[in-house]
Amino acid sequence: MAAVTGLQRSRVVLLTGAVIMAAVMTAGPASGQTQVKTRDQTSGKTWIERLERPDRIPGLRIDDVVACLELKPGDVVADIGAGTGAFSIPFAKAVAPSGKVLAQEIWPDLLDYIAEKAEKEHVANLETVLGQGDDPLLPENQVDVVFFHDVFHNVVDRPGYLKILVSSLKPGGRIAIIEQEFDDPIAQRWDVPENRITPEQVEVWMSAIDFELGGTFDIFQGENNPKGAGMPERWFVVYGRRPPGEDPA
Ligand SMILES: C[S@@+](CC[C@H](N)C(=O)[O-])C[C@H]1O[C@@H](n2cnc3c(N)ncnc32)[C@H](O)[C@@H]1O
């Protein structure tokens, strides 16, 4: 066998390194998706399977949510963590023809799914937005309502996220959050305690950005929560800017 010189050895090492690097760059992470700064790394593909189960839609009370938010034509709504667009598409219909929905997600395959759904349903006033786990990447000063359904608890730095989010809202803009009741048995099965949040925590974070509670809705609580839909009880709050000069309550 021929001897390998020092120079040859370093070329072999360099070549091997380059081959490994190329393989890693081509293959990417095993799931085919990059890591995102969020508390739940469930992939877009898995979310599609989970969110499109047929019994889920009645549990969302979509028409009632549209009514609670008083959405009207011309409004711009950002649906953060839009999933498969269960809310985005009806929201887009509610604000048409002059309004629009920004369907925001952290996984590109969910955004592709929503765009296809919108096309099938002839919904033209919906735009998809690829955000980051710690930054929604929304346009500044354009949004009337930012909406989260079963999403906000996934954000790692919740107060920091709200501080960024505020810049996307118009002066009269609102932030609506629907979240699982902390102690609901289904919520306890779905998420560890650090990944669940309470309205009291949200109040503190909202106060820090000078927002105050504008309304609470009990459409997902007690007897009102649709039975048989496999969804936990949820609280629903809507916040708006605190008028200048007014002290926090
Ligand atoms: C339980 S699903 C809810 C989907 C949709 N809101 C619905 O109710 O049909 C949670 C969604 O939040 C998204 N998500 C997770 N972390 C996020 C983050 N930091 N920012 C935005 N979306 C996030 C996930 O990709 C997933 O689609």
The ligand as a Gaussian input file, in Angstrom:
#p B3LYP/6-31G(d) Opt

LIG

0 1
 C      -52.938000      24.459000      17.714000
 S      -52.394000      25.159000      16.219000
 C      -53.635000      26.392000      15.937000
 C      -53.805000      26.772000      14.467000
 C      -54.917000      27.791000      14.174000
 N      -54.725000      28.996000      14.946000
 C      -56.255000      27.172000      14.479000
 O      -56.765000      27.362000      15.594000
 O      -56.796000      26.484000      13.611000
 C      -50.969000      26.085000      16.694000
 C      -50.286000      26.781000      15.497000
 O      -49.352000      27.719000      16.010000
 C      -48.240000      27.754000      15.147000
 N      -47.126000      28.310000      15.931000
 C      -46.375000      27.710000      16.884000
 N      -45.495000      28.572000      17.403000
 C      -45.689000      29.765000      16.768000
 C      -45.066000      31.054000      16.849000
 N      -44.055000      31.286000      17.693000
 N      -45.515000      32.033000      16.023000
 C      -46.527000      31.808000      15.159000
 N      -47.150000      30.600000      15.033000
 C      -46.731000      29.598000      15.834000
 C      -48.059000      26.310000      14.744000
 O      -47.295000      26.199000      13.559000
 C      -49.515000      25.857000      14.586000
 O      -49.980000      26.004000      13.278000

